[in-house]
Amino acid sequence: MKAQIYGKKLSIVYVNGGPILNMMSLTMLKKLGKRREELIPTNIKMTNSMGGATPTLGVLVAKITI
């Protein structure tokens, strides 16, 4: 399966119809030409397997073309 975000081709795509939240690395954010300052602030925190909470950097709303 091939996909694009903001016209940039992705080499690896994982499809999961369940979650409404997906994580993206800062490296991928930079490859898309986006900066941390462009993220929408949020108060969402992720919980790791040890029960510790980690704040997110923000939300990026993106159109994905498959």
DSSP file with accessible surface (Angstrom, degrees, kcal/mol):
  #  RESIDUE AA STRUCTURE BP1 BP2  ACC     N-H-->O    O-->H-N    N-H-->O    O-->H-N    TCO  KAPPA ALPHA  PHI   PSI    X-CA   Y-CA   Z-CA
    1    1 A M              0   0  153      0, 0.0     2,-0.4     0, 0.0    12,-0.2   0.000 360.0 360.0 360.0 138.3    0.0    0.0    0.0
    2    2 A K        +     0   0  183     10,-0.1     2,-0.3     7,-0.0     9,-0.1  -0.884 360.0 178.0-113.4 143.6    1.3    3.5   -0.8
    3    3 A A  E     -A   10   0A   4      7,-0.6     7,-2.5    -2,-0.4     2,-0.3  -0.969  13.4-157.5-142.6 158.1    0.4    6.6    1.0
    4    4 A Q  E     -AB   9  65A  71     61,-2.2    61,-2.8    -2,-0.3     2,-0.4  -0.994   3.1-165.8-135.5 143.4    1.2   10.3    1.0
    5    5 A I  E >  S-AB   8  64A  13      3,-2.0     3,-2.2    -2,-0.3    59,-0.2  -0.999  85.9 -11.7-126.0 125.3    0.9   13.1    3.6
    6    6 A Y  T 3  S-     0   0   98     57,-0.9    -1,-0.1    -2,-0.4     3,-0.1   0.863 129.7 -57.9  52.4  36.0    1.2   16.6    2.4
    7    7 A G  T 3  S+     0   0   56      1,-0.2     2,-0.5    58,-0.0    -1,-0.3   0.471 109.6 125.6  77.8   0.5    2.3   15.2   -1.0
    8    8 A K  E <   -A    5   0A 104     -3,-2.2    -3,-2.0    24,-0.1    -1,-0.2  -0.809  61.0-126.4 -94.8 126.7    5.3   13.4    0.6
    9    9 A K  E     -A    4   0A 172     -2,-0.5     2,-0.4    -5,-0.2    -5,-0.2  -0.500  17.6-143.2 -73.2 138.4    5.4    9.7   -0.2
   10   10 A L  E     -A    3   0A  33     -7,-2.5    -7,-0.6    -2,-0.2     3,-0.1  -0.861   7.0-159.4-101.9 135.1    5.7    7.3    2.8
   11   11 A S  S    S+     0   0  125     -2,-0.4     2,-0.4     1,-0.2    -1,-0.1   0.781  82.1  37.3 -84.2 -26.5    7.8    4.2    2.5
   12   12 A I        +     0   0  112      2,-0.0     2,-0.4    -9,-0.0    -1,-0.2  -0.991  67.0 179.7-129.5 129.1    6.2    2.4    5.4
   13   13 A V        -     0   0   45     -2,-0.4     2,-0.5   -12,-0.2     0, 0.0  -0.995  10.8-163.4-131.3 128.4    2.5    2.5    6.2
   14   14 A Y        -     0   0  205     -2,-0.4     2,-0.5     2,-0.1    -2,-0.0  -0.953  12.0-155.6-108.5 127.5    0.6    0.7    9.0
   15   15 A V        +     0   0  100     -2,-0.5     2,-0.3     2,-0.0    -2,-0.0  -0.910  22.6 160.4-108.6 125.0   -3.1    0.6    8.6
   16   16 A N        -     0   0  117     -2,-0.5    -2,-0.1     3,-0.1     0, 0.0  -0.929  24.4-161.6-142.8 115.3   -5.3    0.1   11.7
   17   17 A G  S    S+     0   0   86     -2,-0.3    -1,-0.0     1,-0.2    -2,-0.0   0.486  78.6  67.2 -78.1   0.7   -8.9    1.1   11.6
   18   18 A G  S    S+     0   0   57      2,-0.0    -1,-0.2     0, 0.0    -2,-0.0   0.952  77.9  71.1 -90.7 -54.0   -9.3    1.3   15.4
   19   19 A P        -     0   0   57      0, 0.0    -3,-0.1     0, 0.0     3,-0.1  -0.293  47.5-164.3 -74.7 150.4   -7.3    4.2   16.9
   20   20 A I  S    S+     0   0  177      1,-0.1     2,-0.4     2,-0.0    -3,-0.0   0.360  80.4  63.8-102.8   0.4   -8.3    7.8   16.6
   21   21 A L        +     0   0   94      2,-0.0     2,-0.4     0, 0.0    -1,-0.1  -0.988  62.2 179.9-127.0 130.3   -4.8    8.8   17.8
   22   22 A N        -     0   0  128     -2,-0.4     2,-0.3    -3,-0.1    -2,-0.0  -0.971  20.8-131.6-128.3 147.7   -1.6    8.0   16.0
   23   23 A M        -     0   0  150     -2,-0.4     2,-0.4     0, 0.0    -2,-0.0  -0.737  18.4-169.8 -98.7 149.0    2.0    8.9   17.0
   24   24 A M        -     0   0   85     -2,-0.3     2,-0.1     4,-0.0    -2,-0.0  -0.999  21.0-123.3-137.0 136.8    4.6   10.5   14.7
   25   25 A S     >  -     0   0   69     -2,-0.4     4,-2.1     1,-0.1     5,-0.1  -0.348  23.3-118.0 -74.3 158.6    8.2   10.9   15.4
   26   26 A L  H  > S+     0   0   64      1,-0.2     4,-2.4     2,-0.2     5,-0.2   0.853 116.2  60.0 -63.7 -31.5    9.9   14.3   15.2
   27   27 A T  H  > S+     0   0   89      2,-0.2     4,-2.1     1,-0.2    -1,-0.2   0.933 106.6  45.0 -61.4 -45.7   12.0   13.0   12.4
   28   28 A M  H  > S+     0   0   60      2,-0.2     4,-1.7     1,-0.2    -2,-0.2   0.905 109.7  55.9 -65.7 -39.5    8.9   12.3   10.3
   29   29 A L  H  <>S+     0   0    9     -4,-2.1     5,-2.2     1,-0.2     3,-0.3   0.936 109.7  46.2 -57.8 -44.0    7.4   15.7   11.2
   30   30 A K  H ><5S+     0   0  155     -4,-2.4     3,-1.8     1,-0.2    -1,-0.2   0.893 107.9  56.2 -67.0 -38.9   10.6   17.4    9.8
   31   31 A K  H 3<5S+     0   0  143     -4,-2.1    -1,-0.2     1,-0.3    -2,-0.2   0.818 104.0  54.8 -62.9 -29.2   10.5   15.2    6.7
   32   32 A L  T 3<5S-     0   0    9     -4,-1.7    -1,-0.3    -3,-0.3    -2,-0.2   0.467 120.5-112.2 -81.0  -2.3    6.9   16.5    6.1
   33   33 A G  T < 5S+     0   0   57     -3,-1.8     2,-0.3     1,-0.3    -3,-0.2   0.706  75.0 131.4  79.6  19.4    8.3   20.1    6.3
   34   34 A K      < -     0   0   45     -5,-2.2     2,-0.3    -6,-0.2    -1,-0.3  -0.723  43.8-147.6-105.2 156.4    6.5   20.8    9.5
   35   35 A R    >   -     0   0  143     -2,-0.3     3,-1.9    -3,-0.1     4,-0.3  -0.841  28.7-112.3-119.7 158.7    7.8   22.3   12.7
   36   36 A R  G >  S+     0   0  134     -2,-0.3     3,-1.6     1,-0.3    -1,-0.1   0.843 116.0  64.2 -57.1 -31.9    6.9   21.8   16.4
   37   37 A E  G 3  S+     0   0  142      1,-0.3    -1,-0.3     3,-0.0    -3,-0.0   0.704  94.9  60.3 -67.0 -18.6    5.5   25.3   16.4
   38   38 A E  G <  S+     0   0   78     -3,-1.9    -1,-0.3     2,-0.1    -2,-0.2   0.551  82.0 105.4 -85.7  -9.1    2.9   24.3   13.9
   39   39 A L  S <  S-     0   0   25     -3,-1.6    21,-0.2    -4,-0.3     3,-0.0  -0.451  77.9-116.9 -72.1 145.3    1.4   21.7   16.2
   40   40 A I  B     -C   59   0B  90     19,-3.1    19,-2.3    -2,-0.1    -1,-0.1  -0.714  36.0-113.9 -82.0 124.0   -1.9   22.4   17.8
   41   41 A P        +     0   0  118      0, 0.0     2,-0.3     0, 0.0    17,-0.1  -0.254  43.2 173.0 -59.2 146.1   -1.5   22.5   21.6
   42   42 A T        -     0   0   49     14,-0.2    14,-0.1     2,-0.1    -3,-0.0  -0.972  39.9-138.4-149.1 159.2   -3.2   19.8   23.6
   43   43 A N        +     0   0  149     -2,-0.3     2,-0.1    12,-0.1    -1,-0.0   0.170  59.7 132.1-104.2  16.8   -3.4   18.5   27.2
   44   44 A I        -     0   0   68     11,-0.0    12,-1.7     1,-0.0     2,-0.4  -0.450  37.5-165.5 -68.9 137.1   -3.4   14.8   26.1
   45   45 A K  E     -D   55   0C 138     10,-0.2     2,-0.4    -2,-0.1    -2,-0.1  -0.970  10.6-140.5-123.9 143.3   -0.9   12.6   27.9
   46   46 A M  E     -D   54   0C  61      8,-2.9     8,-3.0    -2,-0.4     2,-0.5  -0.819  12.5-141.6-100.8 143.9    0.2    9.2   26.9
   47   47 A T  E     -D   53   0C 104     -2,-0.4     6,-0.2     6,-0.2     2,-0.1  -0.899  13.5-148.6-106.7 130.6    0.7    6.4   29.5
   48   48 A N    >   -     0   0   77      4,-2.6     3,-1.9    -2,-0.5    -1,-0.0  -0.286  36.8 -91.2 -88.6 179.1    3.6    4.0   29.2
   49   49 A S  T 3  S+     0   0  125      1,-0.3    -1,-0.1     2,-0.1    -2,-0.0   0.707 125.9  57.0 -66.5 -17.3    3.7    0.4   30.3
   50   50 A M  T 3  S-     0   0  171      2,-0.1    -1,-0.3     0, 0.0     3,-0.1   0.425 119.7-107.7 -91.0  -2.1    5.0    1.4   33.7
   51   51 A G  S <  S+     0   0   57     -3,-1.9     2,-0.2     1,-0.3    -2,-0.1   0.438  74.0 138.2  91.8  -1.4    2.1    3.7   34.3
   52   52 A G        -     0   0   32     -5,-0.0    -4,-2.6     1,-0.0     2,-0.4  -0.533  48.5-131.0 -79.0 145.4    4.1    6.9   33.9
   53   53 A A  E     -D   47   0C  63     -6,-0.2    -6,-0.2    -2,-0.2    -1,-0.0  -0.798  18.3-168.3-100.2 138.2    2.5    9.8   31.9
   54   54 A T  E     -D   46   0C  69     -8,-3.0    -8,-2.9    -2,-0.4     2,-0.1  -0.992  20.9-128.4-123.8 125.1    4.2   11.6   29.1
   55   55 A P  E     -D   45   0C  87      0, 0.0   -10,-0.2     0, 0.0     2,-0.2  -0.413  24.0-124.8 -70.4 149.9    2.8   14.9   27.7
   56   56 A T        -     0   0   36    -12,-1.7   -14,-0.2   -14,-0.1     3,-0.1  -0.510   9.4-128.8 -87.8 163.3    2.4   15.1   23.9
   57   57 A L        -     0   0   93      1,-0.3     2,-0.3    -2,-0.2    -1,-0.1   0.722  66.5 -81.3 -83.3 -23.0    4.0   17.8   21.8
   58   58 A G        -     0   0   21    -17,-0.1     2,-0.4   -14,-0.1    -1,-0.3  -0.926  49.0 -63.8 149.4-171.5    0.7   18.6   20.1
   59   59 A V  B     -C   40   0B  52    -19,-2.3   -19,-3.1    -2,-0.3     2,-0.5  -0.904  28.5-165.7-117.0 136.7   -1.7   17.6   17.3
   60   60 A L        -     0   0   45     -2,-0.4     2,-0.6   -21,-0.2   -21,-0.1  -0.983  10.9-153.7-119.8 116.2   -1.1   17.7   13.6
   61   61 A V        +     0   0  106     -2,-0.5     2,-0.4     2,-0.0    -2,-0.0  -0.823  26.7 174.8 -89.6 121.0   -4.2   17.4   11.5
   62   62 A A        -     0   0   36     -2,-0.6     2,-0.6   -57,-0.0    -2,-0.0  -0.981  33.3-131.2-134.1 142.2   -3.1   15.8    8.2
   63   63 A K        -     0   0  169     -2,-0.4   -57,-0.9     2,-0.0     2,-0.5  -0.814  26.4-157.9 -89.3 123.2   -4.8   14.6    5.0
   64   64 A I  E     -B    5   0A  96     -2,-0.6     2,-0.5   -59,-0.2   -59,-0.2  -0.906   1.5-157.4-107.0 127.1   -3.5   11.2    4.1
   65   65 A T  E      B    4   0A  74    -61,-2.8   -61,-2.2    -2,-0.5    -2,-0.0  -0.919 360.0 360.0-105.8 125.6   -3.9   10.0    0.5
   66   66 A I              0   0  130     -2,-0.5   -63,-0.2   -63,-0.2    -2,-0.0  -0.926 360.0 360.0-116.0 360.0   -3.8    6.2   -0.1
